[in-house]
Amino acid sequence: MKTFIKIVKGLLMVVAFFILGYYMVKYFVPSVGKAPNKEEMAASPYYNKGKFINSVHTTSAEFTQVPRILRNYFKRDVETNPTKDYVFTENNKQENDSILQVNWLGHAAVLFYKNGRYLLADPMLAERASPFNFMGPQRFSTPPILAEDLPELEAVVISHDHYDHLDYETIQKITAKTKYFYVPTGVRASLEYWGVPAEKIKEFSWWDTHTENGITITATPARHFSGRLLSQNNTFWASWVIEMDGDNIYFGGDTGIFDGFKEIDEKLGPFDLALMPIGAYNEAWHDIHMDPKEAIDAFQQMRAKKFFPIHWGTFDLALHSWYEPILDLENEAAEKEIPLLSIPQGKWFRLGAESENGWWKQYSEEKSGE
């Protein structure tokens, strides 16, 4: 009996420790963010029983799958990181303001420029995709443009609140230089908590649209989820259509495959450029991340002139090798004659640029000789 009591006391102490740790992080680590008001969120047609929902049934990894996923993670035999010279700097900026130029800053962070105005999507430019600066997924290399070196921004669009898309440190560094933040429903709470003035923030539900200074922003459906710390789906998620002085851009952000891409195209297309997420996929969370073949399927639902891949080559967030998404995408795109633009981080490009397929191979010990 005494042994049993000791075990119970020990378990209670462990539980108390985790509860205390949770609330200490929640209230004393600002990078976690802040949950929105549930009563305000309930006004959304996509909010049900205290959570935001997708337009189609969607699941992610179940708790019972975690042991198998962890076992496979530690047993995997793949190249998880590029070589140490995987380093990029800003280059190739053209002087002509009237032509759209695009710069991939790593993962889903993309900088757009036209007619003297810059727009930034999914501003994650910190070292770790985590609420902590000492643990969590680490960047393979510093971004080609540091947050503090970014120019004045007409707008920032954010697809959802996951740490690899919405970063506290980056927001702190760009708030003063950003005119507007366009975010899905509920994300305002974290931005205001971090000191972003309320008048700079515009919240969107799917199909909401706003025009400011020649740029039209429309929030469009995505198949995903949200969450920071232990919260889940208490804020919304979106992809975005960005129209900059005649150039029509689809920004996928982070999404699983579904038939919504066709509807987006019917309402807001055709598109000059579609930026599609292609990495961090696994069968255990198939519904919320596309693999390269599914990204091409999504692209083919649309009338888009060019395909640019994002959400790969920056963090180790799944079980596949760091280069598998781009390798499979380049092969699949060649086979299906998809107008792919495969271009390194940091390099400004125009829509008429030539794809630089295979540029990444020099940074892989396994593929550099091919």
C-alpha positions as CSV (number, residue, x, y, z in Angstrom):
1,M,0.0,0.0,0.0
2,K,2.8,2.4,0.8
3,T,4.4,1.7,-2.5
4,F,1.1,2.5,-4.3
5,I,0.8,5.7,-2.4
6,K,4.3,6.7,-3.4
7,I,3.6,6.0,-7.1
8,V,0.4,8.1,-7.0
9,K,2.2,10.9,-5.3
10,G,5.0,10.7,-7.9
11,L,2.5,10.8,-10.8
12,L,0.6,13.7,-9.2
13,M,3.9,15.6,-8.9
14,V,4.7,15.0,-12.6
15,V,1.2,16.2,-13.6
16,A,1.6,19.2,-11.4
17,F,5.0,20.0,-12.9
18,F,3.6,19.9,-16.5
19,I,0.6,22.0,-15.6
20,L,2.8,24.6,-13.9
21,G,5.2,24.5,-16.9
22,Y,2.3,24.9,-19.3
23,Y,0.9,28.0,-17.6
24,M,4.3,29.5,-17.1
25,V,5.0,29.2,-20.8
26,K,1.6,30.4,-21.8
27,Y,1.7,33.6,-19.7
28,F,5.4,34.4,-19.5
29,V,6.7,33.4,-23.0
30,P,5.2,36.1,-25.4
31,S,6.2,34.1,-28.5
32,V,3.4,31.7,-27.7
33,G,0.9,34.4,-28.6
34,K,-2.6,34.9,-27.4
35,A,-5.9,33.1,-28.0
36,P,-8.7,35.1,-29.5
37,N,-12.1,35.7,-27.8
38,K,-14.2,32.6,-28.4
39,E,-17.5,34.6,-28.5
40,E,-16.1,36.8,-31.3
41,M,-14.9,33.7,-33.2
42,A,-18.3,32.1,-32.9
43,A,-19.7,34.6,-35.5
44,S,-17.7,32.8,-38.2
45,P,-19.6,30.3,-40.4
46,Y,-16.5,28.1,-40.2
47,Y,-16.5,27.9,-36.4
48,N,-18.1,24.9,-34.8
49,K,-18.1,23.8,-31.1
50,G,-15.2,26.1,-30.2
51,K,-13.0,25.2,-33.2
52,F,-12.5,26.4,-36.7
53,I,-13.2,23.7,-39.3
54,N,-12.3,22.9,-42.9
55,S,-14.7,22.7,-45.8
56,V,-14.1,19.0,-46.1
57,H,-13.5,16.3,-43.4
58,T,-9.8,16.6,-42.3
59,T,-7.7,14.7,-39.9
60,S,-4.1,15.0,-38.8
61,A,-1.8,12.6,-36.9
62,E,-3.7,10.8,-34.1
63,F,-2.2,10.6,-30.7
64,T,-2.0,6.8,-31.1
65,Q,0.3,7.3,-34.1
66,V,2.9,9.4,-32.2
67,P,5.0,6.4,-31.0
68,R,5.3,5.0,-34.5
69,I,6.1,8.4,-36.0
70,L,8.8,9.0,-33.4
71,R,10.2,5.6,-33.9
72,N,10.4,6.1,-37.7
73,Y,11.8,9.6,-37.2
74,F,14.8,8.3,-35.2
75,K,15.3,5.3,-37.4
76,R,15.1,7.1,-40.8
77,D,18.1,6.8,-43.1
78,V,17.8,10.0,-45.2
79,E,19.8,13.1,-45.8
80,T,18.2,15.5,-43.3
81,N,20.2,18.6,-43.9
82,P,22.0,20.2,-46.9
83,T,25.7,20.9,-46.8
84,K,27.2,23.8,-44.8
85,D,27.6,26.0,-47.9
86,Y,23.8,26.1,-48.3
87,V,23.9,29.8,-47.8
88,F,22.1,32.5,-49.9
89,T,22.1,36.3,-50.2
90,E,19.9,38.7,-52.0
91,N,20.7,39.1,-55.7
92,N,19.4,39.7,-59.2
93,K,17.2,42.7,-58.3
94,Q,16.2,44.5,-61.5
95,E,15.7,48.3,-61.8
96,N,12.4,48.2,-63.7
97,D,9.6,48.9,-61.2
98,S,6.8,48.2,-63.5
99,I,7.5,44.4,-63.8
100,L,6.6,42.0,-60.9
101,Q,9.6,40.6,-59.1
102,V,9.6,37.8,-56.6
103,N,12.1,36.6,-54.0
104,W,11.8,33.3,-52.0
105,L,13.2,33.9,-48.5
106,G,13.0,30.2,-47.5
107,H,10.1,28.0,-46.4
108,A,6.9,29.9,-47.2
109,A,8.3,33.4,-46.8
110,V,8.1,35.2,-50.1
111,L,8.8,38.9,-50.9
112,F,6.9,40.5,-53.9
113,Y,7.9,43.8,-55.5
114,K,6.2,46.0,-58.1
115,N,5.9,49.7,-58.8
116,G,7.9,50.6,-55.7
117,R,5.8,48.6,-53.3
118,Y,6.8,45.4,-51.4
119,L,4.5,42.8,-50.0
120,L,5.7,39.9,-47.7
121,A,4.0,36.6,-47.2
122,D,4.3,34.3,-44.2
123,P,7.1,36.2,-42.4
124,M,9.1,33.5,-40.7
125,L,12.7,34.7,-40.8
126,A,14.0,33.5,-37.4
127,E,16.4,30.7,-36.6
128,R,13.9,28.3,-35.1
129,A,10.2,27.4,-35.9
130,S,9.4,27.3,-32.2
131,P,8.3,29.5,-29.3
132,F,11.8,29.0,-27.8
133,N,15.1,30.2,-29.2
134,F,17.1,27.3,-27.8
135,M,15.0,24.3,-29.1
136,G,12.8,23.4,-31.9
137,P,13.3,23.0,-35.7
138,Q,16.3,25.0,-36.8
139,R,16.8,26.7,-40.2
140,F,19.3,25.1,-42.5
141,S,20.8,28.6,-43.1
142,T,20.1,32.2,-42.3
143,P,17.5,33.9,-44.6
144,P,18.9,35.7,-47.6
145,I,17.3,38.9,-46.3
146,L,17.2,39.4,-42.5
147,A,14.0,40.8,-41.0
148,E,15.8,43.9,-39.9
149,D,17.1,44.5,-43.4
150,L,13.7,44.3,-45.1
151,P,12.5,47.4,-46.9
152,E,9.3,49.3,-46.0
153,L,6.4,46.9,-46.6
154,E,3.0,47.9,-48.0
155,A,1.5,44.7,-46.6
156,V,2.2,41.4,-44.8
157,V,-0.1,38.5,-45.4
158,I,-0.1,35.5,-43.0
159,S,-1.7,32.1,-43.9
160,H,-2.1,30.8,-40.3
161,D,-0.5,30.9,-36.9
162,H,1.9,27.9,-36.9
163,Y,5.4,28.8,-35.8
164,D,6.9,28.1,-39.2
165,H,4.6,30.7,-40.7
166,L,4.0,33.3,-38.0
167,D,7.1,34.2,-35.9
168,Y,7.2,36.5,-32.9
169,E,10.7,37.7,-33.5
170,T,10.1,38.5,-37.1
171,I,6.9,40.4,-36.3
172,Q,8.8,42.4,-33.7
173,K,11.3,43.5,-36.3
174,I,9.0,44.4,-39.1
175,T,6.0,46.0,-37.3
176,A,7.3,49.6,-37.6
177,K,8.1,49.2,-41.3
178,T,4.8,47.5,-42.2
179,K,1.7,49.4,-43.3
180,Y,-0.9,46.6,-43.0
181,F,-1.0,43.0,-41.7
182,Y,-3.7,40.9,-43.4
183,V,-4.5,37.8,-41.3
184,P,-7.1,35.1,-41.0
185,T,-9.8,35.4,-38.3
186,G,-8.4,35.2,-34.8
187,V,-4.8,35.9,-35.6
188,R,-5.3,39.6,-34.7
189,A,-5.1,38.6,-31.0
190,S,-1.5,37.5,-31.1
191,L,-0.4,40.4,-33.2
192,E,-1.9,42.9,-30.9
193,Y,-0.4,41.1,-27.9
194,W,3.0,41.5,-29.6
195,G,2.5,45.2,-30.0
196,V,1.2,45.6,-33.5
197,P,-1.2,48.6,-33.5
198,A,-4.8,47.5,-34.0
199,E,-5.3,49.9,-37.0
200,K,-2.6,48.1,-38.9
201,I,-4.4,44.7,-38.7
202,K,-7.2,43.5,-41.0
203,E,-8.8,40.1,-40.3
204,F,-10.2,38.0,-43.1
205,S,-12.6,35.1,-43.5
206,W,-12.5,33.1,-46.7
207,W,-13.6,35.3,-49.7
208,D,-13.2,38.5,-47.8
209,T,-11.3,41.1,-50.0
210,H,-9.6,44.4,-49.5
211,T,-8.0,46.9,-51.9
212,E,-5.4,49.4,-50.8
213,N,-3.0,51.4,-52.9
214,G,-3.2,49.3,-56.0
215,I,-3.0,45.9,-54.2
216,T,-6.1,43.7,-53.8
217,I,-5.9,41.0,-51.2
218,T,-8.5,38.1,-51.0
219,A,-8.5,35.3,-48.4
220,T,-9.3,32.0,-50.0
221,P,-9.9,28.5,-48.7
222,A,-7.1,26.2,-47.6
223,R,-7.2,22.7,-46.0
224,H,-5.2,22.9,-42.9
225,F,-5.4,23.7,-39.1
226,S,-3.9,26.1,-36.6
227,G,-2.4,26.1,-33.1
228,R,0.3,27.4,-30.9
229,L,1.5,25.6,-27.7
230,L,-1.4,23.2,-26.9
231,S,-4.2,25.1,-28.5
232,Q,-5.6,23.9,-31.8
233,N,-7.9,25.4,-34.4
234,N,-8.8,28.4,-32.2
235,T,-7.7,30.7,-35.1
236,F,-8.5,30.4,-38.8
237,W,-6.3,29.6,-41.8
238,A,-6.3,30.7,-45.4
239,S,-4.5,30.8,-48.7
240,W,-4.4,34.2,-50.5
241,V,-5.0,35.8,-53.9
242,I,-2.8,38.9,-54.3
243,E,-3.4,41.2,-57.3
244,M,-0.6,43.7,-57.7
245,D,-1.2,46.3,-60.5
246,G,-2.5,43.7,-63.0
247,D,-0.4,40.6,-61.9
248,N,-2.6,38.0,-60.3
249,I,-0.8,35.7,-57.7
250,Y,-2.1,32.7,-55.8
251,F,-0.2,32.0,-52.5
252,G,-1.0,28.6,-51.1
253,G,0.7,29.1,-47.7
254,D,0.1,25.7,-46.2
255,T,-2.6,23.4,-47.3
256,G,-3.5,19.8,-48.1
257,I,-5.1,18.6,-51.3
258,F,-8.8,19.2,-51.9
259,D,-11.0,20.3,-54.7
260,G,-11.2,23.9,-53.6
261,F,-8.4,25.1,-55.9
262,K,-10.8,24.9,-58.8
263,E,-13.3,27.1,-57.0
264,I,-10.6,29.6,-56.2
265,D,-9.6,29.8,-59.9
266,E,-13.2,30.1,-61.1
267,K,-13.9,33.1,-58.8
268,L,-10.5,34.8,-58.9
269,G,-8.4,33.3,-61.7
270,P,-6.6,32.9,-64.0
271,F,-3.3,33.4,-62.3
272,D,0.1,34.6,-63.5
273,L,1.9,32.8,-60.7
274,A,0.8,30.0,-58.3
275,L,3.0,29.4,-55.2
276,M,2.3,25.9,-54.0
277,P,3.6,24.2,-50.8
278,I,5.3,20.9,-51.6
279,G,7.1,19.7,-48.4
280,A,6.7,18.3,-44.9
281,Y,4.3,15.6,-46.0
282,N,3.6,12.2,-44.5
283,E,0.8,9.7,-44.7
284,A,0.0,10.3,-41.0
285,W,-0.9,13.9,-41.7
286,H,-1.8,13.6,-45.4
287,D,-4.9,15.8,-45.2
288,I,-3.0,18.9,-44.2
289,H,0.2,18.9,-46.3
290,M,0.5,18.3,-50.1
291,D,3.3,16.2,-51.6
292,P,4.7,17.2,-55.0
293,K,2.3,15.1,-57.0
294,E,-0.7,16.6,-55.1
295,A,0.7,20.1,-55.5
296,I,0.8,19.5,-59.3
297,D,-2.8,18.2,-59.1
298,A,-3.8,21.4,-57.3
299,F,-2.0,23.5,-59.9
300,Q,-3.8,21.7,-62.7
301,Q,-7.1,22.6,-61.1
302,M,-6.2,26.2,-61.8
303,R,-5.4,28.3,-64.9
304,A,-2.0,29.4,-63.8
305,K,0.9,30.3,-66.0
306,K,3.8,29.4,-63.6
307,F,4.3,27.1,-60.6
308,F,6.7,28.1,-57.9
309,P,7.3,25.7,-55.0
310,I,7.4,26.8,-51.4
311,H,7.4,25.1,-47.9
312,W,10.5,23.0,-48.4
313,G,14.3,23.3,-48.1
314,T,14.4,25.3,-44.9
315,F,13.4,23.2,-41.9
316,D,13.4,19.5,-41.1
317,L,9.7,19.0,-40.4
318,A,8.9,15.5,-41.7
319,L,10.5,12.1,-42.3
320,H,11.6,12.6,-45.9
321,S,15.0,13.9,-46.9
322,W,15.5,17.7,-47.2
323,Y,15.6,17.5,-51.0
324,E,13.0,14.9,-51.8
325,P,10.2,17.4,-52.4
326,I,12.1,19.4,-55.0
327,L,13.6,16.3,-56.7
328,D,10.1,14.6,-57.1
329,L,8.6,17.9,-58.2
330,E,11.1,18.6,-60.9
331,N,10.8,15.1,-62.2
332,E,7.0,15.1,-62.1
333,A,6.8,18.6,-63.6
334,A,9.0,17.6,-66.5
335,E,6.9,14.5,-67.2
336,K,3.6,16.4,-67.1
337,E,5.0,19.5,-68.8
338,I,4.2,21.8,-65.9
339,P,5.6,25.4,-66.3
340,L,7.8,25.1,-63.2
341,L,10.1,27.8,-61.8
342,S,12.7,26.2,-59.6
343,I,14.9,29.1,-58.3
344,P,17.2,29.4,-55.3
345,Q,16.4,31.4,-52.2
346,G,17.4,35.1,-52.4
347,K,17.4,35.4,-56.1
348,W,14.9,37.9,-57.5
349,F,13.0,36.6,-60.5
350,R,10.4,37.7,-63.0
351,L,7.6,35.6,-64.4
352,G,9.5,35.2,-67.6
353,A,12.6,33.7,-65.9
354,E,14.0,30.3,-66.8
355,S,13.7,27.5,-64.3
356,E,17.0,26.5,-62.7
357,N,16.2,22.8,-62.2
358,G,18.8,21.0,-60.1
359,W,20.3,24.1,-58.5
360,W,19.9,22.4,-55.1
361,K,22.0,19.3,-56.0
362,Q,25.3,21.0,-55.2
363,Y,24.2,21.2,-51.6
364,S,23.4,17.5,-51.3
365,E,26.1,14.9,-50.5
366,E,24.0,12.3,-52.1
367,K,23.1,14.2,-55.3
368,S,26.0,16.6,-55.9
369,G,27.7,14.2,-58.4
370,E,24.6,13.8,-60.7
